[in-house]
């Protein structure tokens, strides 16, 4: 019964939830509970102690690990995309690129492939941040590969991540982000 819920009830549930879920997920669950209770029990004020968030420490791969991944995807449809990733492009940016973004050795980064409100992939004329709009210079051999392929990458950002994780597993490498 909603009238039986107290601060102690909520704290106990959050403590139980936090044992098997991340701090972020637990905070999201608490936010949901708080929003629902504010509608049905506006008199109840929550002062729940949430678990401390753990800062993500990214793993930086060595040059040898990057070269191993690039060798693994060489000659596949992922080859160009992974080389662009090494140059600092995000997955969403790579997937939004087309041949019109390439002029000589200059690649224009002005858009991203993201999921819309219907969970379908679409290209938005924006980057993650305003500073993300930029031009990058790519090497001649990569320009040649793009022209030979006739495309940059035909797929979505999730596909790139799955392929990266597959290569990491096959090569017995630590898991790291694209």
Rosetta blueprint (number, residue, H / E / L):
1 X L
2 X H
3 X H
4 X H
5 X L
6 X L
7 X H
8 X H
9 X H
10 X H
11 X H
12 X H
13 X H
14 X H
15 X H
16 X H
17 X H
18 X H
19 X L
20 X L
21 X L
22 X L
23 X H
24 X H
25 X H
26 X H
27 X H
28 X H
29 X H
30 X H
31 X H
32 X H
33 X H
34 X H
35 X H
36 X H
37 X H
38 X H
39 X H
40 X H
41 X L
42 X L
43 X L
44 X L
45 X L
46 X L
47 X L
48 X L
49 X L
50 X L
51 X L
52 X L
53 X L
54 X L
55 X L
56 X L
57 X L
58 X L
59 X L
60 X L
61 X L
62 X L
63 X H
64 X H
65 X H
66 X H
67 X H
68 X H
69 X H
70 X H
71 X H
72 X H
73 X H
74 X L
75 X L
76 X L
77 X L
78 X L
79 X H
80 X H
81 X H
82 X H
83 X H
84 X H
85 X H
86 X H
87 X L
88 X L
89 X L
90 X L
91 X H
92 X H
93 X H
94 X H
95 X H
96 X H
97 X L
98 X L
99 X H
100 X H
101 X H
102 X E
103 X E
104 X L
105 X L
106 X E
107 X E
108 X E
109 X E
110 X L
111 X L
112 X E
113 X E
114 X E
115 X E
116 X L
117 X L
118 X L
119 X L
120 X L
121 X E
122 X E
123 X E
124 X E
125 X L
126 X L
127 X L
128 X L
129 X L
130 X H
131 X H
132 X H
133 X L
134 X E
135 X E
136 X E
137 X E
138 X L
139 X L
140 X H
141 X H
142 X H
143 X H
144 X H
145 X H
146 X H
147 X H
148 X H
149 X H
150 X L
151 X L
152 X L
153 X L
154 X L
155 X L
156 X L
157 X H
158 X H
159 X H
160 X H
161 X H
162 X H
163 X H
164 X H
165 X H
166 X H
167 X H
168 X H
169 X H
170 X H
171 X L
172 X L
173 X L
174 X L
175 X L
176 X L
177 X L
178 X L
